[in-house]
Amino acid sequence: MELTQTSQSSAQAQAAAASASDKSVINSDFDTFLKMLTAQVRNQDPLNPMDSADFATQLATFSGVEQQVKSNDLLKSLGLQMGVMGMAQLASWIGLEARAAAPAYFDGDPISISPNPAAGADRAILVVRDKNGDEVQRQEFVPSVDEIQWAGVAVDGTPFSNGAYSFEIESYSGEELLATTNAEVYSEIIEAKSLNGSTVLVLEGGVEIQATHVSALRGAS
């Protein structure tokens, strides 16, 4: 079990690098601005010179852009620091079971499924698909049940092979299909990592989900 965490110093280094790059652009643009302004003054009509108010307006406009870039630098820095704090808090999640609408890894032990069929359904069917998306099993269950334990065993008693399986719920009213939804399953969290600015949880069997997709947590069974 592992928590891949970006260090505070690393976050600060990234923010500093981004800030230095933006400042370089600002300095370069400001130099260009001054050259253009100087050329404008040299080539203006001496009988109809530019109003000093226009110079002040141009300077104020550039200053506003410069301040906006600095504000963006600050927001980037705060975002990186918040990401580090979030990763540290997720350390307590390692070893827990997360519930999410995602595939689950079957290794011979039953998989806990939270079905949540559609409102008004009087019957429901659990549809099991393998990693290729092919349907491998259908099981009818009572819609009022809170949790299903999928044993991973065929009708003839043969166990399914180890691997990732996804689960769908078909909700019916009589013979009418009301809805087909992805079922939420419980899987153990073995790692948390930062990827492209978001926090990703690695579940048992290597299944990856966004941390924001977790709807419940519980102790490992």
VEXKE-175763 format. One record per residue: x, z, y of N, C-alpha, C, O in turn. Coordinates in steps of 0.001 Angstrom, whole numbers, plus 524288, in hexadecimal, padded with zeros to 5 digits. Atoms other than C-alpha are relative to their C-alpha. Layout:
<rs>
XZYXZYXZYXZY/...
</rs>
This chain:
<rs>
80341800007FB5F8000080000800008036580000804D480747802D280527/7FC5C800DE7FBB1805827FBE880CEA7FD0D7FF0A804FD7F8D07FCC5804F2/802188012A7FAC5802AC7FB7D81B698042C7FD1A802F88083A7FF5780443/7FC58803197FCFD809957F082822817FEC1800CF805B67FAA77FF1680789/8012C7FE657FAA080AA47F58783081803FC7FDD9803C8808B27FE37802E5/7FC93801D07FBCD810217EF5083CB5801A4804B1803317FE49807AD804E9/7FE117FB6E7FD35818A37F953843877FEE67FF8D805C47FE177FB4A807D7/800FC7FFDB7FA64816897FDAC8518F804207FCF4802F7802EE7FA2A806B2/7FBC8802B37FD47823CF7F87C8558A7FF807FA1F7FF73800C47F72F8030A/800BA80598800D1820B07EB4984F8C7FBCE7FDE98039A7FC617F9B3805DB/8043D801AF7FC8F813FD7EA7B85725801E17FFAE8059A800A37FBFC8086B/7FE097FFFF7FAA981AE07EE20863B3803BE7FB7B800EA803D57F92C80521/7FC48804517FF85825717E40A861177FD1A7FAD6800AC7FEAE7F785803C7/8030B804CE7FF8481B2C7D96985F417FD9A7FF998056C7FD9E7FB71807D7/802678000C7FACB8144C7DD5D86BC2804087FECE8042F802F87FBE5807DD/7FBE0800E67FC2E821317DD928732D801AD7FA508000D802A97F81180430/7FE6A8058080056824C67D00786E2A7FBF57FC86802A07FD4E7F8E78057E/804288031E7FD99817877CA948722B80016800A1805E97FF697FCDC808D2/7FFE07FEFA7FA5E818977D11987F73804857FD2980299803E57FAE9806CD/7FB648029E7FDD58264D7CBBC881B37FF137FA2A80075800AC7F7B180442/8011B8059A7FFE2821A67BE1B87E537FC5C7FEA78047C7FD357FAD780749/803B4801017FBC8816297BEFC887B38028A8009D80556801797FD96808EA/7FD597FF317FB0181EC47C46689292803837FB6580147803F87F9D0805CC/7FCA38048B7FF25828237B917890A37FCD27FB6E802157FE897F8928058C/803658043B7FE3881CD07AFA7892477FE4E800F0805997FE337FD57808C9/801AF7FEB77FAA9818137B6DF89E698045E7FED7803DD803717FC59807DF/7FB90800DE7FC83825AE7B6A28A49A800F37FA38800D9801F37F87880537/7FF2D8059E7FF9F8271F7A8468A18C7FBD27FD7F803697FCFE7FA42806C4/8044D802307FCF0819BA7A51F8A720800718019B805BD7FF437FE868093C/7FF8E7FE1F7FAA081C557AD7C8B32F804397FCFA802E7803907FBA38077A/7FBE0803237FD97829187A63C8B5CB7FDF97FA968015E7FF077F88780596/802418052B7FF02821DB7995E8B47D7FC388002F804997FC127FCA7807DC/803C27FF517FBBE8174479E718BD84802C18004180548801057FDD680910/7FD177FF7B7FB1E8213F7A22A8C7EC802597FAC4801A9802607F97380649/7FDC1805217FEBD827D0794D08C7087FBCE7FC5B8023A7FCB07F9908060A/8043D8035C7FE2081ACA78DEE8C8A27FE31801B58056C7FD057FE73808C3/801AA7FE027FAF08171A796CA8D3F6803E97FE83804408026C7FD1180897/7FBE38017C7FC3E82434794348DAA27FFAE7FA3C801598001E7F8BC805E5/80080805A27FF1D8229D785948D8DB7FB3B7FED1803597FB4D7FB52806A7/804CB800C17FD00814E8786A38DE44800E18013A805C87FEED7FE7680933/7FEDF7FE777FA9A819E478D9A8EA848036F7FBEF802A2802847FA8C80725/7FC5A803C67FDC1824FC783CD8EC947FD4C7FAE38014C7FEB07F84C8051B/8025D805277FF6681C17778138EB5D7FAB98001F802C27F8087FC268030A/805007FFC47FD4B8105877CF98F2DB800567FD3F8054E804937FC7D80771/800548029A7FAEB80BF5776328FF3D8012180409804447FE19807B6804E7/7FEBF7FC1C7FBF5812B277D8690A8B7FBD08006C804377FB6780471806D3/804227FFD47FC1A80733779EC913597FB07802947FDDC7F78780419800C8/804907FD8E8026B7FD8077F609099C801D5803657FB6F800B28023A7F6E8/7FDC87FCC6804338046478A339020F7FBC6802D77FCDE7F765803AC7FEAC/803947FD2E8036D7FE21791518F6AB7FED68056A802308024F8081280430/801A27FAD47FE327F68879D748FA43802AA8042B7FCAF80306803AB7F7EA/7FD6C7FBBE802E17FDA17A9F98F6A27FC5A802877FC097FE1E804B57F821/803CF7FDBD803AC7F11E7AE788EFFF800297FD2B7FAC77FF477FF877F6AE/7FF9D80300804DD7F2CF7A38A8E61180496801D87FCBD80432802337F7F5/7FB7A7FDEE802D2800597A8A88E2997FE98805307FD577FFE3806177F8CC/801797FAE2802217FAD27B64A8E0BB7FC5F7FF627FB567FCCA802467F785/803AA800E5804547EFEF7B0FB8D80D802D77FE457FB17801AF800167F6CB/7FD0D801E38047D7F9807A9C98CF5A803328045F7FD7F80364804D97F8B7/7FCF17FB9E80208802427B5B88CE167FC87803EE7FD277FE01805FD7F911/803967FC4A8026D7F6957BE618CAFF7FE147FDF57FAC77FD7A800F37F710/801CF80254804E87F1DF7B4D88C08F804208008A7FBC1802E6802027F758/7FBD77FF92803DC7FF127B49E8B9C7800CA805AA7FE62801AE806CD7F9CC/7FF597FA70801338002D7C3678BAC07FBCB801DD7FC397FCD4805077F8C2/8044C7FE7B8037D7F2D87C4C38B433800F77FE377FA747FFE8801167F6BE/7FEB7801FE8053C7F7217BC318A8D0804448034E7FD8080404804907F8DD/7FBBB7FCD0801FD8039B7C4158A7767FDFE805457FE067FF9F807127F9DF/8022C7FAF88018F7FBE17D0DF8A6E47FCBD7FF767FB127FCB6802FC7F7CC/8032F800DC804A67F2AC7CB1A89CBE803607FF977FB2580201801AC7F709/7FC6A800828046C7FE1E7C776893EE8022B805517FE7B802B4806877F9DC/7FE087FAC580113803817D533895497FBE0803497FD3A7FD23806517F9B6/804477FD2C802867F6307DAB88918E7FF7D7FE4D7FA4D7FE8D801887F6DD/80039801F18055F7F6147D1FA8857E804628024E7FCB68039A8038B7F821/7FB9C7FD92802C4803917D74F881CF7FE968058E7FE587FFAF8072F7F9F4/8017C7FA95801297FE3A7E5238828F7FC048003B7FB9C7FC64803907F82B/803FD80011804117F2687E1C187A32802597FEA97FAB4800C8800DC7F6B9/7FD698015A804E87FB237DB6C86FEC802DA804B37FDCC8029A805C27F91D/7FD167FB64801AA8039E7E78A86F717FC62804287FDC67FD87806807F9BC/803BA7FC24801DF7F7E57F07586E027FDA17FE5A7FACC7FCBF8019A7F75E/80233801EE804E47F2497E7C586355803A6800E27FB69801F1802767F734/7FC367FF26804227FED07E87B85B6C80053805C37FE89800A4807127F9EC/7FFBD7FA6C801137FF527F74085CC17FB1C801DD7FD2D7FB728052D7F9B5/804CB7FE8F802AB7F1127F878858B5800247FE487FA527FE21800FF7F6E6/7FF80801D58055B7F4277F04784CA080345803B27FCB7801FD804B27F830/7FCAA7FC4C802C77FEFE7F9B8848CD7FD04804FF7FEC57FD6C807117FA73/8030E7FB49800D47F5EB8056884A937FC007FF307FBAE7FB368029D7F866/803E280115804017EB727FEDC84240802627FFFD7FA9480009802067F6E8/7FD678001D8050B7F5127FC76837378013A805807FE1E800A7806B17F97F/7FEB77FAA28017A7F94780AAE837737FB28802D97FE027FB76805C77FA35/804D77FD85801AC7EB2B80F2D8364E7FE3D7FE067FAAC7FBDC800EE7F7AC/8019C8023A805017E8F68060482AC58032F802227FB6B801E0801237F6E6/7FCD57FDC4804367F37580D4C823197FCB58036E7FC6D7FDAC803B57F7B9/803507FC868031C7E8EF816D681EAC7FC347FD007FC817F9BD7FF4D7F913/8037E8032C8033D7E12880B7F818CD802737FE767FAC87FFAD7FD537F706/7FD5A801AF804CA7EB658083E80E967FE55803837FB7A7FE7D8084D7FBE0/801B67FD1A8049E7E66B80C31801237FA22800C87FFBE7F80F802357FBA5/805B37FF997FFFF7D81B80C73805497FD9B7FADF7FE1E8003C7F6DB7FDD3/802DA804B88016D7CDDB802D4800B87FCE47FE20804B77F9F58011F80712/802C3802577FB997C8A37F9AD80B2F7FB927FCA17FDFE7FC1C7F9DF7FA17/80474803518016D7BB567F33F80A7F7FFA87FB78803D47FF6F7FC4380891/8003A804A87FCB77BABA7E55580F8B7FDDF7FB6E7FCE17FE267FB5B7F814/801EE804C78027B7B4887D82B80CBB804A57FC6C7FF09805C57F8E48021A/7FB38802E0801407C0A17D2B980628800A37FFD17FA0F7FE35802E37F745/7FEF580007805A07C58C7CEF27F8A98028B805187FE4480517807C18015B/7FDA07FB478022E7C9C07DA167EFC6803257FE7A7FB30801CD7FACA7F868/7FC9A8012D804747D4807DA487E5947FE22803117FB397FD93807D77FB6E/801AB7FD98804F07D0057DCFD7D799804A88006D7FC5B8073C7FC8B7FB2B/7FB9F7FF22803927DA1E7E31B7CE997FE4A802E27FB1680178805567F871/802197FD4E804957D1447E85E7C3E87FC968049C801637F9418062A7FE4B/803417FBA57FE3B7CB607F3967CBBE7FB327FDE7802D27FB7A7F9CF80553/804C3801BF7FD4A7BD677F27C7D0E7800CA7FF9C805E4803E48028480824/7FFC9800C27FA587BB9A7EDBF7DEED7FAEA802038025B7F6A9800A380096/804977FDD27FD5A7B26A7F5387E7F47FE177FC2D80424801127FA7580781/8024E803D57FC777A92C7EC437EF537FB7880283802EF7F8218051080099/8045D7FE497FCBA7A0347EFBE7FAAF7FCA97FB338011A7FE1B7F80E80471/802D8804FE7FFCF7958C7E53F7F9437FD297FEDB805247FDC47FA9A8074D/802F0800A77FB2178CA57E7358054A7FCDA7FAF0800147FDE37F78180349/80342804B67FFF67825D7DCEE801DF7FC927FFA0804DB7FC1380361807D1/80333800EE7FB5E779677D71680C227FB1E803617FFF27F905804A17FBCE/804CB7FCED7FF8F76DEF7DF02811347FB677FCE57FDD97FAF77F8357FED4/80494802918023C761597DBEC809E8800EF7FDB07FAA47FD4D7FB9D7F844/7FED18022980532768477D7C07FD5C7FDC18038B7FBC07FE51808507FC05/801FA7FCF28045D761837DC077F0D3803547FF4B7FB1780278801DD7F71E/7FC1C800848042776C807D74C7E81E804E77FD8D80250804B17FAE480650/7FB04801F07FDF877ACA7D3D77E9E3803A37FEA87FB7C8033D800D07F734/7FC50801CB803FF785A37CD1C7E2748058C800488022E8069F7FE748067F/7FA6E7FFE17FEB4794347CFCE7E2E48028F7FB1D7FDC4802557FA2D7F90E/7FD52804C4801A779BDB7C30F7E25B805DE800EC80078807D180247804A6/7FA587FF0E8001F7AA2E7C42D7DE62802D57FAC77FFCA801867F75E7FCA9/7FCF1804D27FFEA7B3FC7B98F7E1A5805CD801437FF5C807A5805578011D/7FA627FF2F800AC7C2417B8137DDCC802EB7FE36804D7800817FCC1808BC/7FCCC801567FB6E7CD977B50D7E6FD7FF577FA5D801BF800927F90C80634/800DE8057C7FEA97CA1E7A68E7E6907FA927FF0C8023A7F9457FAAC803BF/8054A800867FE017BC347A93D7EAFB7FC087FE787FBE97F77A7FD937FD2C/8039880179804377B64E7A5EB7DDBC7FCDE804C67FE347FF008090B7FD9F/803577FBBD801CC7AACF7AE2F7D94A80150801567FA4C8019E7FDE67F6F3/7FE947FE50805497AE507B64C7CD4A7FBFB803BA7FDAB7FBF9804AD7F8F4/803E17FC5C802197A3007BFC77CC2D7FB9D800EC803F27FC6E800AE808AD/804777FE807FCD6795607C3497D12D7FD7B804C67FD837FC89804E57F8CD/8026A7FB38801F878F5E7D0C97CFF37FB878018E803987FC4C8021880850/8045E7FE367FCD4781D37D4DC7D48580032805EC8006E801B0808987FCB8/800017FA5C7FF37780817E27F7DA4B7FB7E80184803917F9267FE3480626/804317FDF67FCB8776A27EB197E13E801D680026805AF805EC8026D806CA/7FE2F800477FA877775F7E8987F00B800EF8054D8028B803FC805AB8063E/7FF7C7FAE07FD85776467F71E7F32E8050F802D17FE8F8063A806E9800CC/7FB337FD60801A7783297FA757EC688040E7FFD98045A8049A7FBE480708/7FC1E7FFAC7FBCF78DF87FEF47F5AB8054B7FDC27FE6F808307FBCC801BC/7FADC801C3801C0799A87FB3F7ED507FFB17FDDE7FA7E7FCD77FFE37F731/7FFB2802718052C79CA17F2917E1B58058E8007D7FDFB8094B7FFA3800E2/7FAE07FFF48027B7A7D97F4737D8518007A7FB1C7FC9E7FE1A7FABC7F875/7FF34804C7803057AC3E7E7087D3C780467800F97FC28808D9801F67FDB3/7FC3C7FEAF804197B3247E9077C6C8803C67FB927FECA807D37FC747FC5A/7FC8880469801177B91D7DB727C6247FFFC7FE667FA4E804017FCF37F81A/800928014B805927B3D67D8D97B8807FBBB7FBED7FF667F7887FC6D801B0/803DA80413800F97ACCC7CCA47B3D57FBA18020B7FC7D7FBFA806607FA70/8047F7FE738032B79FCC7CD197AC7780195801317FA677FF61804AE7F7EF/7FE467FF28805637A6E97CC3E79F7B803F38046B7FF7C80608805537FB3F/7FC6B7FB958002F7AF7C7D7D57A310805A77FE9C80130809068020A80132/7FAA9801A37FED97BB937CFD07A6688015680157805AF7FE6F7FFDF80939/7FE917FEB17FA957C2A77D5367B26E801FC7FB31802EB8047E7F7C2800AC/7FDF98043D7FCC97C57B7CC057BD94805D7800D5800ED807CE8053580094/7FA5E7FFB17FEFE7D3A27C8F67C0AC800F6802AA8053B7FDA48029A808B5/7FE8F7FD787FB157DAA17D07C7CB4F800547FBF680463801DE7F77C80388/7FFB8803847FB837D9CA7CA937D8D07FC1B8018C804277F9538056F803A3/803807FEF77FB977D23B7CA067E58F7FAB17FD887FF047FA4D7F9067FD62/8055E801D6800A27C3757C8C67E4F87FCF980136805017FDE98052B80792/803607FF1B7FB7D7B96D7C76B7EFCD7FA65800A77FE137F9047FEEC7F9CE/8053F7FE87801BE7AB5C7CC187EF657FBFA7FE91804327FCBD7FF99808D5/8044D8016A7FC9079EC87C6DE7F54B7FAFE802997FE187FA62803C07F977/805157FDC480148791287CC967F5C07FBC57FC0A801687FB547FA6F805EB/8048E803507FF1C7854E7C3C47F4377FB2C80385800217F9FA806257FC48/804A07FCB57FF537791C7CAA07F9647FB1B7FCA57FF767FAB37F87D801D9/804C3802F68011076BB67C62A7F49D7FB288033F801357FB20808048009D/805397FDD47FFBE75D907C8DC7F7C97FCB27FCA97FC697FB2A7F8507FDC6/802648033B80406756CB7C45B7EB98803F07FBEF7FE358082F7FD3F7FC5E/7FC64804418015C75CE87B7207E8FD8029D7FDA2804CA805C77FA0B80457/7FDD5802217FB24760597B4A67F7328053B802928013C805A48075C80169/7FAD87FE147FE7776EBD7B5E87FAD17FFE880156805C57FF3B7FDE980914/800087FE497FA9276F4E7BE048073A8053D7FF2A802A7805787FD688071F/7FACC800667FD9F77DF17BE088098280436800657FBCF80369802A77F7A4/7FB4E7FF628033978B5F7BCC5803578043E8023880381805C77FFBF80756/7FC2F7FD4D7FCB1795557C654808DF804BC8019F7FCCC8046F802267F806/7FB517FE07802937A32B7CAB6805CF7FF86805E27FF427FE53808BC802F0/800497FA698011A7A3597D7F47FF3B80501802AD801C0809378005C80191/7FB717FCEB7FE947AC727E29A8041B801FB802E17FB277FEEF804F17F80F/7FDA07FD728048B7B5ED7E81D7FA2680413803ED801D38062B8038480622/7FC047FC147FEE07BF127F3C67F9BD805237FE6C7FD628053D7FD127F8C4/7FAC48011D8020D7CDA27F1457F80A803E4803BD8027B8034280547806FE/7FC147FC5E7FDF87D9727FA187F9A3803967FD51803F1805477F8E48031E/7FC65801F67FC067E1C57F82A805D08058E801767FE72806B98060C7FD96/7FAA07FEE68018F7F01C7F6DB80256803ED7FEFC8046C808718009D80417/7FC648012A7FBB67F5E97F1FB80F307FCF37FE8B804E47F8AA7FC6380492/80229801C97FB037F2F37EFF181D9F804677FD5B802FF808C47FF5E8032A/7FBE9802D17FD377FA587E5FF825C47FDB97FD3F804BD7F9077FC458050C/8018C802D47FB4E7F9F77DF2F832E5801187FA357FF21805657F8BA7FD92/7FF7380595800D37F7A97D089832397FD3C7FD16804637F87B7FD7D80501/80220803227FBB37F5CF7C78C83DF47FCBF80352803C77F8A4801A7805A5/802967FCA87FC2C7F1E17D2E38469E7FB70803257FDF97F8FD805FB800FC/804487FCED802327E7CA7D8B683D61801FB803137FB4F8060E801D07F917/7FE7B7FCAF804607E85F7E327832D17FD627FE1B7FB0A7F89D7FD897FACB/801E8801FF804FF7E70F7DE4B824E6800E58041D7FBCA80516806747FB7E/7FF927FC6A804667E4707E6D981910800D97FCDA7FB087FE227F9027FA0A/7FF0080270805137EA157E2F180BED7FD8D803807FBDC7FEF6808117FB59/802C77FD12803FA7E12E7E732800DF802757FF257FAAC805F47FBE67FA0E/7FDFD80070805577E3D47E8CA7F2707FFAB7FA557FE287FBAD7F7C07FEDD/7FFD88055C801E07E7D77DBE37EC61801B47FC1680413801D87F76680306/7FE13803807FBF07ECCD7D6637F9487FBD97FDA3803727FD0F7FA5D806C1/80432801F67FC9F7DF887D3A37FF6D800CA8022780585801B3806D38062F/7FF257FE6A7FA967E0D67D3FB80E567FAF97FF7E8032B7F81E7FBA8802AA/8048E800167FC937D6347D7578183B8017F8021B8055D80560804E7805E0/7FF4C7FDC07FAD67D5637DA62826B67FE1E805A97FFDD7FA29806DA7FD67/801897FA7A7FFDC7D4C87E904829567FA92800A5802637F7B180437800F1/805197FFA57FD6E7C8DC7E695831ED7FB787FEA47FC617F6F57FF9B7FDBC/804118018B803AA7C1607E1748260B7FE7D804707FC4E7FADA803E07F935/8012C7FB888036E7C1707EEBC81F397FB23802C7802007FAE18043780695/804D87FD627FE737B3D67F4E781F567FFB1805987FE1B7FC61808927FFED/800097FA97801F97B6F580172817C380525801277FD4C807D87FD9D7FB79/7FB5E7FE2A802B87C20D809728121D7FE7E8048F7FC7C7FAF08078D7FDB8/800DA7FB868037B7C270812FC806B8804F8800F57FCDE808637FD977FC86/7FB797FEBD8032E7CC40819D97FE23800327FC9F7FB217FC267FB1F7F902/7FF6B80350804A77D1B9811F97F2DD7FD9F802A77FB4E7FE57807557FA76/8027E7FDDC804A57C9FC813B67E672803D68000F7FB7280275801BD7F727/
</rs>
